[in-house]
């Protein structure tokens, strides 16, 4: 079975690996969750924010190999993702009216995708079909993020909300998601800085 899997086209293998790997990267799912619950009341607002995030992750995975190695983008992405968690969580707690986000999901998603691309680089380098491998990983990563976001959006949609509630999720749900995300993001950012200093 392992030999058959290895002989499968690079696109197919990296599509599966990209999807499963993105699901294991819980910060990506948490970012999508923050984008969904912090959207405006309409379902379209949540899908726009999460869709842009998934698209940016996919694009970052596909094009990350063009980033010069000297930028140490993997370490930069490792700091950006927890910082994004803390920023989105804090912003959601402060601005309770909800919003359709465009810039944040594009920037944070692209950086996260580039970080994944850098980590996949050694495996991609051994493939004869490197473009197919990158395309498969990009599609798998983007689709898995969007599937996770769709599940969240559908679940939150059925929760009871006040008639005047301007955001997509009820206040209690937003606080339940944002407060832990803020703590996790701040802790991850501090840990990343400490690890970076240790390697200097």
C-alpha positions in Angstrom: 0.0 0.0 0.0 2.8 2.4 0.8 4.5 1.7 -2.5 1.2 2.2 -4.4 0.7 5.5 -2.6 4.2 6.6 -3.4 3.7 5.8 -7.1 0.4 7.8 -7.2 0.6 11.1 -9.1 2.3 13.9 -7.0 -0.9 16.0 -7.3 -3.1 13.3 -5.8 -0.7 12.6 -2.9 -0.1 16.2 -2.0 -3.8 17.0 -2.3 -4.5 14.4 0.4 -1.5 15.4 2.5 -2.4 19.1 2.1 -5.9 18.6 3.3 -5.0 16.4 6.3 -2.1 18.6 7.2 -4.3 21.8 7.2 -6.8 20.1 9.5 -3.9 19.2 11.9 -2.9 22.9 11.9 -5.5 24.0 14.5 -4.4 27.6 14.4 -5.7 27.8 10.8 -9.1 26.4 11.9 -9.2 28.8 14.9 -8.4 31.8 12.6 -11.3 30.7 10.3 -13.5 30.4 13.3 -12.7 33.9 14.5 -13.4 35.3 11.0 -16.8 33.5 10.9 -18.1 34.5 14.3 -16.8 38.1 13.9 -18.6 38.7 10.6 -21.7 40.7 10.0 -25.1 39.1 10.5 -25.5 37.8 7.0 -24.1 34.4 6.0 -22.6 36.0 2.9 -20.3 38.1 5.1 -19.0 35.0 6.9 -18.4 33.2 3.7 -16.6 36.2 2.1 -14.2 36.5 5.0 -13.5 32.8 5.3 -13.4 32.3 1.6 -10.7 35.0 1.1 -8.8 33.4 4.0 -8.9 29.9 2.3 -7.9 31.4 -1.0 -5.0 33.2 0.5 -3.8 30.1 2.3 -4.0 28.2 -1.0 -2.1 30.9 -2.9 0.6 31.1 -0.2 1.2 27.4 -0.4 1.3 27.4 -4.2 3.6 30.5 -4.5 5.7 30.3 -1.3 8.6 28.7 -3.1 9.3 32.0 -4.8 10.1 33.7 -1.5 13.9 34.1 -1.0 15.1 31.8 1.8 17.1 34.6 3.4 13.8 36.2 4.6 13.5 33.2 7.0 9.8 33.2 6.2 9.0 30.1 8.2 10.0 31.8 11.4 8.1 34.9 10.4 5.0 32.9 9.7 5.4 31.2 13.0 5.1 34.6 14.7 2.4 36.0 12.3 -0.2 33.3 12.9 -0.4 33.6 16.7 -0.2 37.4 16.3 -3.1 37.2 13.9 -5.1 35.1 16.5 -4.5 37.7 19.2 -5.3 40.6 16.8 -8.5 39.2 15.4 -9.7 38.1 18.9 -9.0 41.4 20.5 -10.6 43.3 17.6 -13.7 41.1 17.8 -14.0 41.8 21.5 -13.7 45.5 21.1 -15.8 46.0 17.9 -19.0 44.0 18.6 -20.9 45.1 15.5 -19.2 42.5 13.3 -17.5 43.2 10.0 -16.8 41.7 6.6 -13.0 41.4 6.6 -11.0 41.6 3.4 -7.5 42.7 4.2 -6.9 40.6 7.3 -7.8 37.2 5.8 -5.8 37.9 2.7 -2.6 39.0 4.6 -2.8 36.4 7.4 -3.8 33.6 5.1 -1.0 34.3 2.6 1.6 34.3 5.3 0.3 31.1 6.8 0.3 29.5 3.4 3.9 30.6 2.7 5.0 29.1 6.0 3.3 25.8 5.1 5.0 25.9 1.6 8.4 26.4 3.2 7.9 23.4 5.5 6.8 21.3 2.5 9.8 22.3 0.4 12.0 19.3 1.3 9.2 16.8 0.3 8.4 18.7 -2.9 12.1 18.9 -3.9 12.2 15.1 -4.2 9.3 15.0 -6.7 9.6 14.9 -10.4 6.3 16.7 -10.8 7.0 19.6 -8.4 4.4 21.9 -9.9 1.8 19.2 -9.5 2.8 18.6 -5.9 2.5 22.3 -5.1 -0.8 22.6 -6.8 -2.1 19.5 -4.9 -0.9 20.8 -1.6 -2.4 24.3 -2.3 -5.8 22.9 -3.3 -5.9 20.5 -0.4 -5.0 23.1 2.1 -7.4 25.7 0.8 -10.3 23.3 0.5 -9.8 21.9 4.0 -9.8 25.4 5.5 -13.0 26.2 3.6 -14.7 23.0 4.7 -13.9 23.7 8.3 -15.2 27.3 7.9 -18.4 26.0 6.3 -19.0 23.7 9.2 -18.5 26.5 11.6 -20.7 28.9 9.6 -23.5 26.3 9.3 -23.4 25.5 13.1 -23.4 29.1 14.2 -26.2 29.9 11.7 -28.7 27.8 13.7 -27.9 29.4 17.1 -30.5 31.8 18.4 -29.7 35.5 18.0 -31.4 38.6 19.1 -33.3 40.5 16.4 -31.0 43.5 16.8 -27.8 41.5 17.0 -25.5 43.0 14.2 -22.9 40.2 14.2 -23.1 36.7 12.8 -22.7 34.9 16.2 -24.4 35.7 19.5 -22.2 37.7 21.9 -21.7 34.7 24.3 -20.3 32.6 21.4 -18.0 35.4 20.2 -16.6 35.8 23.7 -16.3 32.0 24.1 -14.2 31.9 21.0 -12.3 35.2 21.2 -11.1 35.1 24.8 -9.2 31.7 24.5 -8.0 32.7 21.0 -6.5 35.9 22.5 -4.7 34.0 25.2 -3.5 31.3 22.9 -2.3 33.9 20.3 -0.4 36.0 22.9 1.2 32.9 24.4 2.2 31.6 21.0 3.7 34.9 20.0 5.8 35.2 23.2 6.9 31.6 22.8 7.9 32.2 19.2 10.0 35.2 20.2 11.7 33.3 23.0 12.5 30.4 20.6 13.9 32.9 18.0 16.2 34.5 20.6 17.4 31.0 21.7 18.5 30.3 18.1 20.4 33.6 17.7 
